[in-house]
């Protein structure tokens, strides 16, 4: 895995270099066309490119479209990367302290045919496997296993090294309609809102939401096929995918089973809003309880509006419900927002609640919640790179005695440095 570390470091060093910034600023690279020739439609249909989010999910059209773009004939390439160094401290007997690195790098290659059809390839890598199988401390987090034997509770599991390796093909039916097919190994099925690390209202928050396994935990599925139809601002899509969560071995390819299904309806009523409802059947999602299946329903609304030349505000309201076979339903609610008064500052907040039996196995399903607040200051160090310093403080709310103690004032805090290439 040394080569992967080197690739991340080399990418960030190259993007931060003045020579690279000068070339990229004018897009005058050998064999590359200038930016005005860049296509402006999305990868799946005749809508603004800024609407594309993770997998085949949508976000508001008013979202800033980031990334380093290169043109070579009919090919367009996109690069984006971020690396974070984080110190994490979670209180009480169920918490802990840890320093770790997180981040991801993604690249895409798109080819537009004369017919108006589009072929797109995308790959995304994560740094998280290098933090160890047990991930990092995060009070009230649940889901998956660190060792294949015990459930990981009050910690966020690391995501796999390969978060996405996908291709999609869209066929233009008319000026406003298209059909498409998407294949990922791994990839993201049509279930839930955009994954949190790509969601415009959450992409700057250093911690994962505790509603992750109610809303978007299927964003890494080893085997996904999605087919969809787009008509104007509406999209209907269905997926067949592997329901089992990735195992504790974060550097490998898991078996593709294609044993689960989902359906999602998305609507962007205007440039500022993106709404979706979705449902899915997940066969044997958890390694430790292979006989238990899950039915999941989600609904979400994301809002974005620009403020001045470099500012914006974004927010998401989301609901998820998972029903385990032979068990009761568990609900999760999320409200999150990012406010950018200027290019240098980001202020964020996230409020969540979950009904969970995994947090309190003796007492059954109980409700817990968290309120996280934070801010980041960035400095532009090159045209396509910026360095930031930030912090987060989380207030956790748990049921009282006689349940397992989280301490008298459960809370968590993070301070972090980050480097972004976009």
Secondary structure, 3 states (H helix, E strand, C coil): CHHHHHHHHHHHHHHHCHHHHHHHHHCCCCCCECHHHCCCECCCCCCEHHHECCCCCECCCCCCCCCEEEEECCEEEEEEEEEEEEEEEECCCCCEEEEEEEEEEEEEEEEECCCCCEEEEEEEEECHHHHCCCCEECCCCCCCECCCCCECCCEECCCCCEEEEEEEEEEECCCCEEEEEEEEEEECCCCCCCCCCCCCCCCCCCCCCCCHHHHCHHHCEEEEEEEEEEECCEEEEEEEECCCCCCCCCCCCCCCCCCEEEEEEEECCCCCEEEEEEEEEECCCCHHHCCCCEEEEEEEEEEEEEECCCEEEEEEEEEEEEEECCCCEEEEEEEEEEEEEECCEEEEEEEEEEEECCCCCCCCCEEEEEEEEEEEEEEEEECCEEEEEEEEEEEEECCCCCCCCCCCCCEEEEEEEEEEEC
